[in-house]
Amino acid sequence: MNAQFELTYKKVKETLISIDSTIETSDLDLHVNLLKEGIIDSFTFIQFVGELEDSFGISFKDDDVNSENFRSLNTVTLFIISITK
C-alpha cells in the first residue's frame, strides 16, 4: 500500500468509528463487507456518506453512492482516491 492509500484509509476508518463508537476496530478488516456483515446499517451508511463528504471536502454524485463503491473500507478508500485526483 502506498502513502496516499494509507492516509485515506486511516481517515475513512476514523470517520466510520466517529459515527458509531460501538463498532469494534477489530471488525473493520480492509475487505469486510460493511453492510452484509452488519457492521453498519442503512442509517449509519447515510451518515457515513455525509461525513466522508465533509471530511474530504467532496460531493458524491447520486450514482456513486452504491453498494459497489461502499462495500468495504478498501473500496471506499480506492473510490475516494479516484475522485480526488
DRENVOKE-344522 format. One record per residue: residue number from 1; residue in one letter; chain; x, y, z of N, C-alpha, C, CB in turn. Coordinates in pm, whole numbers. Glycine has a CB too. Layout:
! DRENVOKE-344522
<site NUM; "A"; "A"; <X; Y; Z>; <X; Y; Z>; <X; Y; Z>; <X; Y; Z>> ...
END
This chain:
! DRENVOKE-344522
<site 1; "M"; "A"; <83; -119; 0>; <0; 0; 0>; <88; 125; 0>; <-95; 0; 121>> <site 2; "N"; "A"; <44; 223; -74>; <122; 347; -78>; <75; 446; 29>; <112; 411; -218>> <site 3; "A"; "A"; <149; 553; 42>; <121; 651; 148>; <-16; 716; 132>; <229; 759; 148>> <site 4; "Q"; "A"; <-55; 747; 8>; <-186; 809; -13>; <-298; 715; 31>; <-205; 848; -162>> <site 5; "F"; "A"; <-283; 587; -4>; <-384; 490; 36>; <-391; 481; 188>; <-353; 351; -24>> <site 6; "E"; "A"; <-275; 470; 252>; <-270; 458; 398>; <-338; 576; 468>; <-125; 446; 445>> <site 7; "L"; "A"; <-307; 698; 423>; <-365; 817; 484>; <-516; 824; 462>; <-300; 943; 429>> <site 8; "T"; "A"; <-558; 793; 340>; <-701; 797; 308>; <-775; 689; 386>; <-724; 779; 156>> <site 9; "Y"; "A"; <-719; 569; 389>; <-780; 458; 462>; <-796; 492; 610>; <-694; 330; 446>> <site 10; "K"; "A"; <-694; 549; 668>; <-699; 585; 810>; <-812; 685; 836>; <-564; 645; 857>> <site 11; "K"; "A"; <-825; 783; 748>; <-928; 886; 763>; <-1068; 827; 744>; <-904; 1001; 663>> <site 12; "V"; "A"; <-1082; 736; 648>; <-1210; 670; 623>; <-1250; 588; 746>; <-1202; 579; 497>> <site 13; "K"; "A"; <-1156; 511; 798>; <-1183; 427; 916>; <-1218; 513; 1037>; <-1060; 339; 947>> <site 14; "E"; "A"; <-1143; 620; 1060>; <-1171; 709; 1173>; <-1308; 775; 1159>; <-1063; 815; 1184>> <site 15; "T"; "A"; <-1345; 808; 1036>; <-1476; 869; 1011>; <-1587; 773; 1049>; <-1490; 910; 863>> <site 16; "L"; "A"; <-1574; 648; 1009>; <-1676; 549; 1041>; <-1687; 528; 1192>; <-1645; 417; 971>> <site 17; "I"; "A"; <-1575; 517; 1259>; <-1575; 495; 1404>; <-1634; 615; 1478>; <-1433; 467; 1455>> <site 18; "S"; "A"; <-1611; 736; 1424>; <-1665; 856; 1489>; <-1818; 860; 1482>; <-1607; 982; 1424>> <site 19; "I"; "A"; <-1876; 795; 1383>; <-2021; 791; 1368>; <-2083; 691; 1465>; <-2059; 753; 1224>> <site 20; "D"; "A"; <-2017; 578; 1481>; <-2071; 471; 1566>; <-1960; 413; 1652>; <-2138; 361; 1480>> <site 21; "S"; "A"; <-1952; 460; 1773>; <-1843; 418; 1862>; <-1858; 273; 1908>; <-1838; 509; 1982>> <site 22; "T"; "A"; <-1971; 209; 1876>; <-1987; 69; 1914>; <-1919; -26; 1814>; <-2135; 35; 1925>> <site 23; "I"; "A"; <-1875; 27; 1702>; <-1806; -56; 1603>; <-1670; -96; 1659>; <-1790; 19; 1467>> <site 24; "E"; "A"; <-1644; -224; 1658>; <-1517; -276; 1704>; <-1414; -260; 1593>; <-1529; -424; 1748>> <site 25; "T"; "A"; <-1302; -198; 1624>; <-1199; -180; 1521>; <-1150; -314; 1470>; <-1082; -99; 1576>> <site 26; "S"; "A"; <-1157; -417; 1551>; <-1115; -550; 1506>; <-1209; -605; 1398>; <-1109; -646; 1625>> <site 27; "D"; "A"; <-1332; -553; 1391>; <-1428; -595; 1288>; <-1404; -524; 1155>; <-1570; -569; 1335>> <site 28; "L"; "A"; <-1320; -423; 1156>; <-1301; -340; 1037>; <-1182; -385; 953>; <-1283; -196; 1077>> <site 29; "D"; "A"; <-1187; -509; 912>; <-1088; -559; 818>; <-1102; -482; 687>; <-1106; -713; 795>> <site 30; "L"; "A"; <-993; -467; 618>; <-989; -388; 494>; <-1094; -431; 393>; <-851; -398; 431>> <site 31; "H"; "A"; <-1122; -561; 386>; <-1210; -613; 280>; <-1346; -663; 328>; <-1141; -723; 209>> <site 32; "V"; "A"; <-1376; -650; 457>; <-1504; -698; 507>; <-1619; -616; 448>; <-1508; -692; 661>> <site 33; "N"; "A"; <-1727; -684; 410>; <-1844; -618; 354>; <-1920; -550; 468>; <-1936; -720; 278>> <site 34; "L"; "A"; <-1918; -419; 470>; <-1972; -342; 582>; <-2121; -363; 604>; <-1946; -196; 559>> <site 35; "L"; "A"; <-2199; -366; 498>; <-2344; -384; 510>; <-2380; -530; 531>; <-2415; -329; 387>> <site 36; "K"; "A"; <-2324; -617; 448>; <-2356; -759; 454>; <-2322; -820; 590>; <-2283; -833; 344>> <site 37; "E"; "A"; <-2212; -777; 647>; <-2169; -832; 776>; <-2235; -760; 895>; <-2018; -823; 789>> <site 38; "G"; "A"; <-2320; -662; 866>; <-2395; -594; 971>; <-2312; -495; 1053>; <-2454; -694; 1062>> <site 39; "I"; "A"; <-2198; -455; 1000>; <-2115; -358; 1071>; <-2181; -221; 1070>; <-1974; -350; 1009>> <site 40; "I"; "A"; <-2245; -188; 958>; <-2324; -66; 953>; <-2463; -99; 898>; <-2255; 42; 864>> <site 41; "D"; "A"; <-2560; -21; 941>; <-2695; -35; 888>; <-2721; 79; 789>; <-2801; -35; 1003>> <site 42; "S"; "A"; <-2840; 83; 734>; <-2869; 183; 631>; <-2861; 326; 685>; <-3008; 159; 573>> <site 43; "F"; "A"; <-2901; 347; 809>; <-2893; 480; 868>; <-2747; 523; 886>; <-2967; 484; 1004>> <site 44; "T"; "A"; <-2666; 433; 938>; <-2523; 462; 955>; <-2456; 483; 820>; <-2454; 348; 1031>> <site 45; "F"; "A"; <-2501; 408; 719>; <-2446; 423; 585>; <-2465; 567; 534>; <-2513; 322; 488>> <site 46; "I"; "A"; <-2587; 619; 551>; <-2616; 755; 506>; <-2531; 857; 583>; <-2767; 787; 525>> <site 47; "Q"; "A"; <-2518; 837; 713>; <-2433; 925; 793>; <-2287; 917; 746>; <-2442; 888; 943>> <site 48; "F"; "A"; <-2241; 797; 718>; <-2105; 773; 672>; <-2077; 850; 543>; <-2080; 623; 651>> <site 49; "V"; "A"; <-2168; 842; 449>; <-2154; 913; 322>; <-2141; 1064; 348>; <-2274; 884; 229>> <site 50; "G"; "A"; <-2229; 1119; 429>; <-2226; 1262; 459>; <-2098; 1304; 529>; <-2344; 1301; 543>> <site 51; "E"; "A"; <-2055; 1224; 626>; <-1932; 1256; 699>; <-1809; 1247; 609>; <-1916; 1162; 818>> <site 52; "L"; "A"; <-1808; 1152; 518>; <-1696; 1141; 424>; <-1691; 1264; 334>; <-1708; 1013; 338>> <site 53; "E"; "A"; <-1807; 1310; 289>; <-1811; 1431; 206>; <-1752; 1549; 283>; <-1955; 1462; 161>> <site 54; "D"; "A"; <-1790; 1562; 408>; <-1738; 1671; 491>; <-1589; 1655; 517>; <-1813; 1678; 623>> <site 55; "S"; "A"; <-1547; 1536; 554>; <-1407; 1511; 590>; <-1312; 1533; 473>; <-1391; 1370; 641>> <site 56; "F"; "A"; <-1355; 1494; 354>; <-1267; 1503; 237>; <-1297; 1624; 149>; <-1280; 1377; 155>> <site 57; "G"; "A"; <-1399; 1702; 185>; <-1433; 1819; 105>; <-1478; 1782; -36>; <-1316; 1913; 97>> <site 58; "I"; "A"; <-1555; 1674; -45>; <-1602; 1626; -174>; <-1754; 1616; -172>; <-1538; 1489; -209>> <site 59; "S"; "A"; <-1810; 1594; -290>; <-1953; 1572; -301>; <-1974; 1454; -394>; <-2027; 1700; -354>> <site 60; "F"; "A"; <-2034; 1349; -342>; <-2060; 1230; -424>; <-2180; 1254; -514>; <-2084; 1107; -335>> <site 61; "K"; "A"; <-2172; 1204; -635>; <-2288; 1204; -724>; <-2381; 1093; -676>; <-2246; 1183; -876>> <site 62; "D"; "A"; <-2510; 1111; -698>; <-2607; 1010; -653>; <-2573; 871; -706>; <-2748; 1050; -698>> <site 63; "D"; "A"; <-2530; 864; -831>; <-2496; 734; -892>; <-2374; 669; -828>; <-2472; 751; -1040>> <site 64; "D"; "A"; <-2290; 749; -763>; <-2169; 697; -699>; <-2196; 633; -564>; <-2069; 806; -682>> <site 65; "V"; "A"; <-2308; 667; -504>; <-2340; 614; -371>; <-2413; 481; -392>; <-2427; 715; -287>> <site 66; "N"; "A"; <-2334; 376; -400>; <-2389; 243; -424>; <-2311; 138; -346>; <-2388; 210; -574>> <site 67; "S"; "A"; <-2365; 19; -344>; <-2303; -87; -264>; <-2167; -131; -319>; <-2396; -207; -257>> <site 68; "E"; "A"; <-2141; -105; -443>; <-2010; -141; -500>; <-1900; -48; -448>; <-2015; -134; -654>> <site 69; "N"; "A"; <-1923; 82; -453>; <-1822; 178; -407>; <-1807; 181; -255>; <-1857; 316; -456>> <site 70; "F"; "A"; <-1912; 139; -184>; <-1912; 147; -38>; <-1920; 9; 28>; <-2027; 233; 9>> <site 71; "R"; "A"; <-1875; -93; -43>; <-1882; -230; 7>; <-1792; -252; 128>; <-1845; -328; -103>> <site 72; "S"; "A"; <-1669; -202; 120>; <-1571; -225; 226>; <-1486; -100; 245>; <-1480; -348; 193>> <site 73; "L"; "A"; <-1406; -99; 348>; <-1316; 16; 367>; <-1219; 27; 251>; <-1239; 3; 500>> <site 74; "N"; "A"; <-1181; -86; 193>; <-1092; -84; 77>; <-1159; -15; -42>; <-1051; -227; 39>> <site 75; "T"; "A"; <-1282; -54; -74>; <-1349; 5; -191>; <-1379; 153; -168>; <-1477; -70; -222>> <site 76; "V"; "A"; <-1417; 189; -46>; <-1441; 330; -15>; <-1313; 411; -33>; <-1496; 347; 130>> <site 77; "T"; "A"; <-1204; 359; 20>; <-1075; 428; 11>; <-1033; 446; -135>; <-966; 350; 87>> <site 78; "L"; "A"; <-1040; 340; -212>; <-1000; 347; -354>; <-1091; 443; -431>; <-1004; 207; -419>> <site 79; "F"; "A"; <-1220; 440; -400>; <-1315; 530; -466>; <-1283; 675; -436>; <-1457; 498; -423>> <site 80; "I"; "A"; <-1258; 706; -310>; <-1226; 845; -273>; <-1097; 889; -340>; <-1214; 859; -119>> <site 81; "I"; "A"; <-997; 804; -341>; <-870; 839; -410>; <-897; 867; -557>; <-766; 723; -395>> <site 82; "S"; "A"; <-983; 788; -620>; <-1008; 804; -764>; <-1078; 936; -796>; <-1094; 687; -815>> <site 83; "I"; "A"; <-1161; 987; -704>; <-1233; 1112; -734>; <-1163; 1235; -679>; <-1372; 1105; -679>> <site 84; "T"; "A"; <-1057; 1216; -604>; <-985; 1332; -550>; <-852; 1356; -620>; <-962; 1314; -401>> <site 85; "K"; "A"; <-827; 1284; -726>; <-701; 1302; -801>; <-699; 1434; -873>; <-679; 1188; -902>> 
END
